Amino acid sequence: MPSSTSQSGYHHGDLRNALLAAGEQLLVKRGVGALSLREVAKFAGVSHAAPYRHFKGKAALMCALAQSGFDRLRSDIRAAAEKIPYDPEQKLVEAGVAYVHLAVRNPELIQLMFGGGFEQPDDLDLKQASMTAFEALVDIISTGIEAGVFRDRDPRELALVAWTSMHGMAMLLAARLIGINLDDEEALDGLVRSVAQNVIYGISR
């Protein structure tokens, strides 16, 4: 049974986003291996041929889903940082919290973004989306370097330290390999903030 959201999106001419929404829902339910354009079309309530207006095949749809995930990650990082206008260290902490929240609430999407699970074509839009998400961290680090808070090093190098540290923690949490109740948001955020502070200690002046 297609969702009312999918049908509404399609009837208003927003076929691409309706297909992406259906694809993400099916990704959660069945995983990458079980997805097909035919199943996505069925779930979105459109004809079997409709997805080919926007996607050449399953790999193109998966790339678009991964791209939307990176777009969401970039937006979440920037929104978290904007809540703390004048403190680069705290901006970085909150960016880490936003990163982990996305991972633990959307483990299937995160796996698609970073683990693939499909043969990825040389998709420039996907590469650009991933780099733009990374640049959101670079911006925070650059601000901290200018303020004399972080080491005077290549901001991309320091951002990579933060990225890999928080990404590793996010993946461990999403895989439930760290003994914490993911539904306990206060405990989760406390742990993430503690780890993020240790990352900051390593890159501070």
Beta strands, then each sheet from edge to edge (+ up, - down):
end
